[in-house]
Amino acid sequence: MSTIAVVYHSGYGHTQALAEAVAKGIGSVAGARAALIPVAEAEARGAELDGADAIIFGSPTYMGGVSAEFAKFKDATSKRWMDGTWRNKLAAGFTVSASWGGDKQNTLYQLLTLALQHGMVWVGLGLPPGNNSSKGSSDDLNRTGASLGVMAQANADQGTEGIAASELRTMEALGRRVAEAALRWHQDAPLAKAA
């Protein structure tokens, strides 16, 4: 069994709904299970993070970067960084903001940098961009065209009902991709951890 931790901060419920969709995608893969961990619980549930085969990071994009609560979690991982605790784990990330652009790519770069500083191996979204031609639609998977991870859009004046179904399906696709990669990586664990 491969465990994929989804550690996230959600200010208004959007990021939590997306994290739950990621967990649904993980759960659709035989031999994989998700552990949803809000950043407020990350310290108490540190053993789950340390024991996971992969960690998917999720934060809303506030003012062009991760939320303050996620940044606090990120900074608190420095002891794990010094000890190499997460070295060679798989990692991925997602973010959400109300704007279609909203500088969300900057947030994904922050998540990517966190993972790479820990010596983790990043797994991108692996989907072609959707909604980028006259035949496209906002119902397409990956409707914002990200490749590093998921850059979701949710309307600011709505709760989770303001998240498009295509965004939730894209999150599920990310969860499946990371779960499948973790199972392959875990199978080859002696090679992966030999460095």
MDAnalysis code that builds the backbone (N, CA, C; Angstrom):
import MDAnalysis as mda
import numpy as np

u = mda.Universe.empty(585, n_residues=195, atom_resindex=np.repeat(np.arange(195), 3), trajectory=True)
u.add_TopologyAttr("name", ["N", "CA", "C"] * 195)
u.add_TopologyAttr("resid", np.arange(1, 196))
u.add_TopologyAttr("resname", ["MET", "SER", "THR", "ILE", "ALA", "VAL", "VAL", "TYR", "HIS", "SER", "GLY", "TYR", "GLY", "HIS", "THR", "GLN", "ALA", "LEU", "ALA", "GLU", "ALA", "VAL", "ALA", "LYS", "GLY", "ILE", "GLY", "SER", "VAL", "ALA", "GLY", "ALA", "ARG", "ALA", "ALA", "LEU", "ILE", "PRO", "VAL", "ALA", "GLU", "ALA", "GLU", "ALA", "ARG", "GLY", "ALA", "GLU", "LEU", "ASP", "GLY", "ALA", "ASP", "ALA", "ILE", "ILE", "PHE", "GLY", "SER", "PRO", "THR", "TYR", "MET", "GLY", "GLY", "VAL", "SER", "ALA", "GLU", "PHE", "ALA", "LYS", "PHE", "LYS", "ASP", "ALA", "THR", "SER", "LYS", "ARG", "TRP", "MET", "ASP", "GLY", "THR", "TRP", "ARG", "ASN", "LYS", "LEU", "ALA", "ALA", "GLY", "PHE", "THR", "VAL", "SER", "ALA", "SER", "TRP", "GLY", "GLY", "ASP", "LYS", "GLN", "ASN", "THR", "LEU", "TYR", "GLN", "LEU", "LEU", "THR", "LEU", "ALA", "LEU", "GLN", "HIS", "GLY", "MET", "VAL", "TRP", "VAL", "GLY", "LEU", "GLY", "LEU", "PRO", "PRO", "GLY", "ASN", "ASN", "SER", "SER", "LYS", "GLY", "SER", "SER", "ASP", "ASP", "LEU", "ASN", "ARG", "THR", "GLY", "ALA", "SER", "LEU", "GLY", "VAL", "MET", "ALA", "GLN", "ALA", "ASN", "ALA", "ASP", "GLN", "GLY", "THR", "GLU", "GLY", "ILE", "ALA", "ALA", "SER", "GLU", "LEU", "ARG", "THR", "MET", "GLU", "ALA", "LEU", "GLY", "ARG", "ARG", "VAL", "ALA", "GLU", "ALA", "ALA", "LEU", "ARG", "TRP", "HIS", "GLN", "ASP", "ALA", "PRO", "LEU", "ALA", "LYS", "ALA", "ALA"])
u.atoms.positions = np.array([
    [0.846, -1.182, 0.000],
    [0.000, 0.000, 0.000],
    [0.885, 1.237, 0.000],
    [0.576, 2.152, -0.876],
    [1.312, 3.409, -0.972],
    [0.450, 4.527, -0.400],
    [1.028, 5.321, 0.485],
    [0.300, 6.430, 1.091],
    [0.773, 7.740, 0.488],
    [-0.190, 8.564, 0.077],
    [0.098, 9.886, -0.459],
    [-0.546, 10.891, 0.472],
    [0.267, 11.731, 1.094],
    [-0.236, 12.774, 1.975],
    [-0.585, 14.006, 1.147],
    [-1.708, 14.618, 1.460],
    [-2.113, 15.877, 0.835],
    [-2.147, 16.901, 1.956],
    [-1.127, 17.747, 2.023],
    [-1.030, 18.738, 3.086],
    [-1.389, 20.090, 2.483],
    [-2.331, 20.792, 3.120],
    [-2.891, 21.979, 2.482],
    [-3.364, 22.994, 3.523],
    [-3.492, 24.233, 3.067],
    [-4.181, 25.263, 3.845],
    [-5.362, 25.740, 3.023],
    [-6.491, 25.954, 3.683],
    [-7.686, 26.456, 3.014],
    [-8.257, 27.610, 3.818],
    [-8.301, 28.780, 3.209],
    [-8.817, 29.948, 3.905],
    [-10.325, 30.059, 3.851],
    [-10.925, 29.696, 2.719],
    [-12.365, 29.879, 2.514],
    [-13.074, 28.599, 2.073],
    [-12.391, 27.464, 2.132],
    [-12.998, 26.189, 1.789],
    [-12.682, 25.691, 0.394],
    [-12.214, 26.576, -0.509],
    [-11.932, 26.153, -1.888],
    [-10.778, 25.159, -1.940],
    [-9.683, 25.478, -1.239],
    [-8.515, 24.595, -1.293],
    [-8.824, 23.256, -0.645],
    [-9.627, 23.262, 0.409],
    [-10.019, 21.987, 1.031],
    [-10.827, 21.139, 0.058],
    [-11.774, 21.753, -0.653],
    [-12.576, 20.992, -1.630],
    [-11.682, 20.407, -2.713],
    [-10.677, 21.160, -3.140],
    [-9.746, 20.666, -4.154],
    [-8.885, 19.541, -3.586],
    [-8.447, 19.696, -2.331],
    [-7.654, 18.631, -1.687],
    [-8.470, 17.346, -1.587],
    [-9.752, 17.480, -1.290],
    [-10.616, 16.295, -1.218],
    [-10.759, 15.635, -2.591],
    [-10.785, 16.447, -3.659],
    [-10.846, 15.877, -5.012],
    [-9.540, 15.157, -5.344],
    [-8.403, 15.711, -4.912],
    [-7.120, 15.028, -5.098],
    [-7.164, 13.677, -4.383],
    [-7.661, 13.679, -3.150],
    [-7.754, 12.435, -2.379],
    [-8.660, 11.425, -3.071],
    [-9.733, 11.895, -3.685],
    [-10.612, 10.996, -4.429],
    [-9.857, 10.347, -5.587],
    [-9.044, 11.146, -6.293],
    [-8.235, 10.595, -7.380],
    [-7.232, 9.577, -6.879],
    [-6.601, 9.868, -5.741],
    [-5.653, 8.918, -5.148],
    [-6.373, 7.614, -4.813],
    [-7.543, 7.740, -4.195],
    [-8.305, 6.571, -3.776],
    [-8.817, 5.718, -4.920],
    [-8.835, 6.280, -6.130],
    [-9.296, 5.502, -7.287],
    [-8.228, 4.554, -7.823],
    [-7.024, 4.635, -7.274],
    [-5.910, 3.792, -7.719],
    [-5.733, 2.649, -6.727],
    [-5.849, 1.425, -7.219],
    [-5.690, 0.249, -6.363],
    [-4.299, 0.257, -5.740],
    [-4.250, 0.052, -4.440],
    [-2.970, 0.004, -3.741],
    [-2.502, 1.351, -3.229],
    [-3.334, 2.388, -3.368],
    [-2.953, 3.723, -2.893],
    [-4.016, 4.249, -1.946],
    [-3.571, 5.008, -0.968],
    [-4.510, 5.659, -0.056],
    [-4.036, 7.078, 0.226],
    [-4.993, 7.954, 0.471],
    [-4.696, 9.362, 0.740],
    [-4.774, 9.653, 2.231],
    [-3.939, 10.573, 2.677],
    [-4.010, 11.113, 4.033],
    [-4.148, 12.628, 3.890],
    [-5.349, 13.152, 4.148],
    [-5.592, 14.594, 4.083],
    [-5.109, 15.238, 5.375],
    [-4.202, 16.218, 5.256],
    [-3.597, 16.830, 6.437],
    [-3.643, 18.352, 6.295],
    [-4.583, 19.019, 6.980],
    [-4.548, 20.481, 6.999],
    [-3.256, 20.953, 7.669],
    [-2.688, 22.074, 7.224],
    [-1.412, 22.520, 7.792],
    [-1.503, 22.745, 9.298],
    [-2.693, 23.089, 9.806],
    [-2.845, 23.286, 11.249],
    [-2.610, 21.980, 12.018],
    [-2.734, 20.839, 11.349],
    [-2.518, 19.533, 11.981],
    [-1.172, 18.914, 11.610],
    [-0.397, 19.593, 10.774],
    [0.823, 18.991, 10.217],
    [1.839, 18.615, 11.284],
    [2.005, 19.454, 12.288],
    [2.990, 19.127, 13.323],
    [2.558, 17.887, 14.096],
    [1.296, 17.840, 14.481],
    [0.796, 16.689, 15.239],
    [0.786, 15.415, 14.398],
    [0.673, 15.572, 13.087],
    [0.608, 14.412, 12.196],
    [1.897, 14.248, 11.384],
    [2.991, 14.744, 11.952],
    [4.283, 14.699, 11.273],
    [4.722, 13.299, 10.877],
    [4.392, 12.303, 11.694],
    [4.792, 10.933, 11.374],
    [4.107, 10.454, 10.099],
    [2.871, 10.911, 9.852],
    [2.178, 10.546, 8.612],
    [2.866, 11.152, 7.404],
    [3.265, 12.408, 7.536],
    [3.996, 13.051, 6.436],
    [5.317, 12.332, 6.182],
    [6.034, 12.043, 7.255],
    [7.342, 11.397, 7.121],
    [7.223, 9.988, 6.545],
    [6.131, 9.294, 6.838],
    [5.960, 7.924, 6.367],
    [5.335, 7.810, 4.988],
    [4.846, 8.924, 4.454],
    [4.181, 8.890, 3.147],
    [5.189, 8.655, 2.025],
    [4.718, 8.017, 0.959],
    [5.561, 7.817, -0.221],
    [5.615, 9.057, -1.094],
    [4.584, 9.901, -0.977],
    [4.522, 11.148, -1.736],
    [3.774, 12.175, -0.906],
    [4.088, 13.443, -1.150],
    [3.374, 14.541, -0.503],
    [2.918, 15.505, -1.584],
    [1.631, 15.807, -1.591],
    [1.077, 16.806, -2.502],
    [0.772, 18.040, -1.668],
    [1.371, 19.157, -2.042],
    [1.223, 20.413, -1.325],
    [0.115, 21.244, -1.965],
    [-0.741, 21.868, -1.148],
    [-1.805, 22.706, -1.671],
    [-1.964, 23.981, -0.871],
    [-2.003, 25.092, -1.573],
    [-2.190, 26.390, -0.920],
    [-2.991, 27.296, -1.835],
    [-3.859, 28.136, -1.257],
    [-4.449, 29.171, -2.088],
    [-3.363, 30.158, -2.486],
    [-3.590, 30.871, -3.551],
    [-2.687, 31.958, -3.931],
    [-3.269, 33.249, -3.379],
    [-2.530, 33.844, -2.451],
    [-2.887, 35.144, -1.887],
    [-1.791, 36.123, -2.260],
    [-2.144, 37.182, -2.898],
    [-1.190, 38.235, -3.248],
    [0.047, 37.665, -3.965],
    [-0.175, 36.720, -4.864],
    [0.891, 36.195, -5.702],
    [1.764, 35.134, -5.083],
    [1.345, 34.519, -3.987],
    [2.158, 33.478, -3.371],
    [1.337, 32.623, -2.431],
    [2.016, 31.713, -1.724],
    [1.333, 30.843, -0.776],
    [0.756, 31.666, 0.359],
    [-0.258, 31.125, 1.024],
    [-0.860, 31.801, 2.171],
    [0.140, 31.857, 3.331],
    [-0.095, 32.782, 4.252],
    [0.782, 32.904, 5.419],
    [0.789, 31.612, 6.230],
    [-0.363, 30.960, 6.330],
    [-0.445, 29.711, 7.093],
    [0.367, 28.607, 6.427],
    [0.321, 28.551, 5.093],
    [1.130, 27.546, 4.412],
    [2.612, 27.894, 4.550],
    [2.954, 29.181, 4.468],
    [4.355, 29.600, 4.613],
    [4.896, 29.215, 5.991],
    [4.049, 29.325, 7.006],
    [4.471, 28.921, 8.358],
    [4.786, 27.424, 8.384],
    [3.915, 26.618, 7.777],
    [4.181, 25.178, 7.672],
    [5.482, 24.934, 6.911],
    [5.635, 25.610, 5.763],
    [6.826, 25.443, 4.926],
    [8.093, 25.721, 5.734],
    [8.093, 26.821, 6.454],
    [9.269, 27.187, 7.241],
    [9.533, 26.181, 8.369],
    [8.457, 25.608, 8.903],
    [8.612, 24.641, 10.004],
    [9.204, 23.314, 9.535],
    [9.297, 23.090, 8.217],
    [9.866, 21.837, 7.719],
    [11.397, 21.852, 7.695],
    [12.011, 22.937, 8.157],
    [13.474, 23.061, 8.022],
    [14.236, 21.961, 8.768],
    [13.727, 21.472, 9.904],
    [14.425, 20.377, 10.586],
    [14.400, 19.122, 9.720],
    [13.271, 18.868, 9.073],
    [13.204, 17.723, 8.163],
    [14.185, 17.906, 7.003],
    [14.315, 19.129, 6.547],
    [15.281, 19.436, 5.484],
    [16.695, 19.108, 5.952],
    [17.038, 19.539, 7.163],
    [18.391, 19.297, 7.676],
    [18.659, 17.806, 7.849],
    [17.618, 17.059, 8.233],
    [17.767, 15.617, 8.461],
    [17.583, 14.787, 7.187],
    [17.138, 15.411, 6.095],
    [16.891, 14.677, 4.852],
    [15.701, 13.736, 4.937],
    [14.763, 14.041, 5.810],
    [13.628, 13.142, 6.074],
    [12.782, 12.882, 4.833],
    [12.592, 13.898, 4.001],
    [11.721, 13.745, 2.829],
    [12.495, 13.498, 1.541],
    [13.772, 13.271, 1.652],
    [14.595, 13.047, 0.457],
    [14.066, 11.842, -0.330],
    [13.941, 12.017, -1.638],
    [13.494, 10.989, -2.587],
    [12.020, 10.606, -2.472],
    [11.236, 11.363, -1.708],
    [9.780, 11.195, -1.777],
    [9.305, 11.907, -3.043],
    [8.188, 11.468, -3.570],
    [7.578, 12.184, -4.679],
    [6.806, 13.378, -4.131],
    [6.675, 14.417, -4.955],
    [5.953, 15.626, -4.549],
    [5.188, 16.182, -5.738],
    [4.133, 16.907, -5.437],
    [3.354, 17.617, -6.455],
    [2.660, 18.767, -5.742],
    [1.970, 19.611, -6.531],
    [1.319, 20.737, -5.893],
    [0.140, 21.281, -6.670],
    [-0.677, 22.051, -5.939],
    [-1.829, 22.719, -6.541],
    [-2.125, 24.005, -5.801],
    [-2.808, 24.896, -6.501],
    [-3.203, 26.168, -5.918],
    [-4.517, 26.615, -6.538],
    [-5.115, 27.612, -5.926],
    [-6.389, 28.144, -6.407],
    [-6.457, 29.628, -6.068],
    [-7.048, 30.384, -6.964],
    [-7.365, 31.786, -6.694],
    [-8.601, 32.144, -7.497],
    [-9.148, 33.310, -7.215],
    [-10.338, 33.753, -7.938],
    [-10.007, 34.177, -9.359],
    [-8.864, 34.764, -9.548],
    [-8.472, 35.222, -10.881],
    [-8.038, 34.049, -11.746],
    [-8.245, 34.181, -13.045],
    [-7.796, 33.131, -13.965],
    [-6.283, 33.049, -13.953],
    [-5.617, 34.186, -13.923],
    [-4.156, 34.205, -13.828],
    [-3.756, 34.266, -12.360],
    [-3.877, 35.450, -11.798],
    [-3.659, 35.630, -10.369],
    [-2.265, 35.315, -9.872],
    [-1.282, 35.200, -10.778],
    [0.092, 34.858, -10.405],
    [0.196, 33.504, -9.698],
    [-0.720, 32.602, -10.054],
    [-0.719, 31.272, -9.436],
    [0.550, 30.483, -9.748],
    [1.156, 30.739, -10.896],
    [2.368, 29.990, -11.224],
    [3.463, 30.274, -10.198],
    [3.481, 31.483, -9.668],
    [4.460, 31.816, -8.633],
    [4.264, 30.926, -7.404],
    [3.006, 30.666, -7.041],
    [2.728, 29.773, -5.913],
    [3.235, 28.365, -6.203],
    [2.970, 27.873, -7.418],
    [3.473, 26.541, -7.768],
    [4.997, 26.495, -7.719],
    [5.665, 27.582, -8.149],
    [7.129, 27.611, -8.050],
    [7.579, 27.566, -6.588],
    [6.827, 28.206, -5.694],
    [7.182, 28.132, -4.273],
    [7.048, 26.700, -3.758],
    [5.986, 26.016, -4.184],
    [5.798, 24.621, -3.770],
    [6.877, 23.727, -4.373],
    [7.202, 23.956, -5.632],
    [8.264, 23.203, -6.304],
    [9.604, 23.420, -5.598],
    [9.907, 24.665, -5.277],
    [11.172, 24.969, -4.598],
    [11.242, 24.290, -3.240],
    [10.143, 24.323, -2.499],
    [10.089, 23.621, -1.210],
    [10.436, 22.147, -1.397],
    [9.785, 21.516, -2.376],
    [10.023, 20.092, -2.621],
    [11.474, 19.828, -3.020],
    [11.997, 20.627, -3.925],
    [13.364, 20.390, -4.394],
    [14.394, 20.668, -3.315],
    [14.135, 21.642, -2.449],
    [15.058, 21.861, -1.329],
    [15.100, 20.646, -0.410],
    [13.984, 19.954, -0.316],
    [13.943, 18.735, 0.499],
    [14.512, 17.521, -0.240],
    [14.933, 17.683, -1.481],
    [15.454, 16.546, -2.236],
    [14.370, 15.639, -2.767],
    [13.159, 16.161, -2.882],
    [12.029, 15.377, -3.376],
    [12.035, 15.363, -4.903],
    [11.244, 14.488, -5.477],
    [11.146, 14.343, -6.932],
    [9.754, 14.837, -7.344],
    [9.715, 15.907, -8.146],
    [8.467, 16.572, -8.507],
    [7.739, 15.851, -9.638],
    [6.433, 15.704, -9.468],
    [5.566, 15.108, -10.486],
    [4.643, 16.207, -11.002],
    [4.760, 16.530, -12.281],
    [3.889, 17.541, -12.878],
    [2.511, 16.981, -13.187],
    [1.653, 17.845, -13.682],
    [0.267, 17.463, -13.943],
    [0.150, 16.440, -15.067],
    [0.924, 16.589, -16.119],
    [0.915, 15.594, -17.193],
    [-0.295, 15.646, -18.105],
    [-1.020, 16.757, -18.106],
    [-2.172, 16.916, -18.993],
    [-1.904, 18.039, -19.990],
    [-2.393, 17.907, -21.212],
    [-2.268, 19.027, -22.142],
    [-3.170, 20.168, -21.684],
    [-2.882, 21.383, -22.125],
    [-3.747, 22.496, -21.738],
    [-5.124, 22.363, -22.371],
    [-6.135, 22.677, -21.613],
    [-7.493, 22.678, -22.133],
    [-7.936, 24.093, -22.460],
    [-9.060, 24.213, -23.075],
    [-9.693, 25.501, -23.323],
    [-8.763, 26.492, -24.028],
    [-7.957, 26.009, -24.967],
    [-7.011, 26.915, -25.626],
    [-7.196, 26.973, -27.145],
    [-8.385, 26.617, -27.596],
    [-8.682, 26.714, -29.023],
    [-10.167, 27.006, -29.188],
    [-10.566, 27.275, -30.413],
    [-11.978, 27.569, -30.663],
    [-12.859, 26.348, -30.397],
    [-12.264, 25.174, -30.340],
    [-13.020, 23.961, -30.051],
    [-12.961, 23.602, -28.563],
    [-12.193, 24.370, -27.798],
    [-12.053, 24.115, -26.370],
    [-13.216, 24.681, -25.588],
    [-13.210, 24.380, -24.300],
    [-14.300, 24.804, -23.428],
    [-13.767, 24.913, -22.003],
    [-14.426, 25.725, -21.192],
    [-14.024, 25.795, -19.785],
    [-14.375, 24.508, -19.043],
    [-15.045, 23.582, -19.727],
    [-15.316, 22.259, -19.159],
    [-14.155, 21.287, -19.377],
    [-13.122, 21.708, -20.120],
    [-11.958, 20.864, -20.374],
    [-11.155, 20.648, -19.094],
    [-10.501, 19.500, -19.013],
    [-9.510, 19.307, -17.955],
    [-8.375, 20.295, -18.176],
    [-7.747, 20.706, -17.091],
    [-6.619, 21.637, -17.140],
    [-6.985, 22.898, -17.925],
    [-8.123, 23.464, -17.588],
    [-8.625, 24.619, -18.328],
    [-7.772, 25.865, -18.173],
    [-6.884, 25.907, -17.159],
    [-5.979, 27.050, -17.024],
    [-4.628, 26.794, -17.696],
    [-4.408, 25.589, -18.203],
    [-3.208, 25.291, -18.992],
    [-1.925, 25.143, -18.208],
    [-1.984, 24.681, -16.984],
    [-0.783, 24.516, -16.164],
    [-0.070, 23.210, -16.487],
    [1.215, 23.163, -16.202],
    [1.960, 21.912, -16.338],
    [2.685, 21.544, -15.045],
    [3.094, 22.529, -14.251],
    [3.793, 22.246, -12.990],
    [2.919, 21.510, -11.987],
    [1.652, 21.850, -11.984],
    [0.676, 21.292, -11.064],
    [-0.676, 21.812, -11.492],
    [-1.615, 21.917, -10.573],
    [-2.925, 22.455, -10.934],
    [-3.017, 23.903, -10.475],
    [-3.447, 24.758, -11.392],
    [-3.755, 26.149, -11.082],
    [-5.262, 26.319, -11.263],
    [-6.013, 26.105, -10.198],
    [-7.469, 26.140, -10.276],
    [-8.000, 27.556, -10.103],
    [-9.205, 27.761, -10.609],
    [-9.899, 29.039, -10.475],
    [-11.222, 28.790, -9.786],
    [-11.541, 29.622, -8.809],
    [-12.821, 29.542, -8.096],
    [-13.330, 30.955, -7.868],
    [-14.590, 31.184, -8.120],
    [-15.155, 32.523, -7.997],
    [-15.088, 33.030, -6.559],
    [-14.639, 34.280, -6.403],
    [-14.440, 34.860, -5.078],
    [-15.743, 35.099, -4.330],
    [-16.830, 35.311, -5.052],
    [-18.100, 35.624, -4.400],
    [-18.958, 34.383, -4.148],
    [-18.351, 33.214, -4.271],
    [-19.064, 31.967, -4.027],
    [-18.229, 31.071, -3.126],
    [-18.896, 30.144, -2.494],
    [-18.196, 29.117, -1.738],
    [-17.725, 28.035, -2.695],
    [-17.719, 26.807, -2.225],
    [-17.210, 25.723, -3.058],
    [-18.062, 25.483, -4.295],
    [-19.305, 25.978, -4.308],
    [-20.119, 25.858, -5.523],
    [-19.537, 26.694, -6.671],
    [-18.618, 27.600, -6.358],
    [-17.951, 28.405, -7.388],
    [-16.760, 27.717, -8.029],
    [-16.546, 26.447, -7.698],
    [-15.470, 25.657, -8.314],
    [-16.081, 24.855, -9.453],
    [-15.551, 25.020, -10.646],
    [-16.080, 24.301, -11.808],
    [-15.823, 22.800, -11.668],
    [-16.744, 22.009, -12.183],
    [-16.598, 20.548, -12.154],
    [-15.317, 20.114, -12.857],
    [-14.926, 20.845, -13.896],
    [-13.695, 20.491, -14.613],
    [-12.466, 20.667, -13.727],
    [-12.506, 21.630, -12.817],
    [-11.386, 21.812, -11.880],
    [-11.294, 20.611, -10.938],
    [-12.434, 20.166, -10.456],
    [-12.436, 19.005, -9.554],
    [-11.933, 17.758, -10.276],
    [-12.330, 17.580, -11.533],
    [-11.844, 16.433, -12.311],
    [-10.335, 16.547, -12.572],
    [-9.852, 17.768, -12.765],
    [-8.410, 17.967, -12.957],
    [-7.659, 17.615, -11.683],
    [-8.226, 17.976, -10.532],
    [-7.600, 17.621, -9.260],
    [-7.557, 16.104, -9.080],
    [-8.649, 15.430, -9.447],
    [-8.663, 13.968, -9.374],
    [-7.575, 13.379, -10.265],
    [-7.386, 13.968, -11.450],
    [-6.348, 13.484, -12.367],
    [-4.964, 13.635, -11.742],
    [-4.731, 14.754, -11.036],
    [-3.447, 14.936, -10.353],
    [-3.269, 13.855, -9.289],
    [-4.303, 13.600, -8.497],
    [-4.210, 12.565, -7.466],
    [-3.904, 11.198, -8.049],
    [-4.593, 10.847, -9.145],
    [-4.325, 9.558, -9.805],
    [-2.888, 9.487, -10.308],
    [-2.433, 10.546, -10.958],
    [-1.074, 10.548, -11.526],
    [-0.022, 10.340, -10.435],
    [-0.165, 11.070, -9.335],
    [0.817, 10.937, -8.254],
    [0.718, 9.556, -7.610],
    [-0.493, 9.047, -7.422],
    [-0.652, 7.708, -6.829],
    [-0.006, 6.644, -7.713],
    [-0.253, 6.711, -9.012],
    [0.351, 5.736, -9.931],
    [1.868, 5.851, -9.927],
    [2.374, 7.088, -9.909],
    [3.821, 7.287, -9.874],
    [4.404, 6.773, -8.559],
    [3.694, 6.997, -7.450],
    [4.187, 6.540, -6.146],
    [4.261, 5.021, -6.084],
    [3.278, 4.357, -6.667],
    [3.312, 2.893, -6.686],
    [4.513, 2.384, -7.483],
    [4.777, 3.022, -8.624],
    [5.961, 2.622, -9.413],
    [7.237, 2.945, -8.649],
    [7.295, 4.126, -8.061],
    [8.488, 4.577, -7.326],
    [8.725, 3.678, -6.117],
    [7.655, 3.341, -5.425],
    [7.753, 2.490, -4.244],
    [8.254, 1.091, -4.624],
    [7.800, 0.594, -5.758],
    [8.248, -0.707, -6.253],
    [9.757, -0.706, -6.482],
    [10.277, 0.437, -6.925],
    [11.705, 0.571, -7.190],
    [12.434, 1.240, -6.026],
    [11.843, 1.216, -4.841],
    [12.376, 1.956, -3.691],
    [13.850, 1.680, -3.393],
    [14.349, 0.433, -3.456],
    [15.770, 0.238, -3.171],
    [16.670, 1.049, -4.094],
    [16.265, 1.178, -5.360],
    [17.045, 1.998, -6.279],
    [16.873, 3.467, -5.978],
    [15.634, 3.884, -5.693],
    [15.338, 5.294, -5.480],
    [16.019, 5.827, -4.219],
    [16.176, 4.992, -3.207],
    [16.722, 5.466, -1.932],
    [18.214, 5.163, -1.804],
    [18.811, 4.676, -2.851],
    [20.217, 4.260, -2.751],
    [21.193, 5.416, -2.788],
    [20.730, 6.625, -3.082],
    [21.662, 7.754, -3.240],
    [22.319, 8.178, -1.970],
])
